[in-house]
Amino acid sequence: QVQLVESGGGLVQPGGSLRLSCAASGFTFSNYAMTWYRQAPGKERERVAFITSKGGSTDVADSVKGRFSISRDNAKKMVYLQIDSLKPEDTAVYYCNCPGVGSWGQGTQVTVSS
């Protein structure tokens, strides 16, 4: 059974940092690219980061470039999203996704507020 479980969200002040984690199971993780999406209240889900199966190539959305970075550890079947210089507009539920198997996690809430 394919499973993605996100963690690491929380309430942070503007300018702070968070590292989100996603634990994968039920599929051959190292064979698949992974993505992170986010969905803010009242807005469509937005892809924020992408990483290839072996981690050799990454991409982040222009809206978060310079503040977000994605990485993975295939031995641990984990993918990470490092978020720096958090802004209130980063408030959203963040989801891990494996497009190759069509699976989503339950999401982790990030709230940026003073």
Steps between C-alpha positions, in 0.01 A plus 500: 500500500643833390530744785642851537511657843598865542628656819684806622238770462407743771457861603802716429575870501576685179862458407523160661581166344344157485604167361212288382544126466313238305539129571418271210411133503335240282688571178855509367571853615833539324335444161270800520514874487336676791328833543375732770180696460322746722146621528409821674146568619279589208773437243585223259766246579837625378810298421798652681782252451607201294789257523602222264519140613872503586501861613717618216267776396263723693266783420304743711221736409599853412285627786722326757835495324787583730305402812384141436716201423419134453715199575463127548663206668424188301651271762251632754215543247462860604450826315547838665396857442717765662319830534694808603405865548139401554233752409134517605404413142675165543218398734349188346464128528806340344466169320747243385422341165633223282367571153618165368273305734232762538517510876461786745572538868256646751687829516669699772385847604743789487384823659716810487391767743639731760 
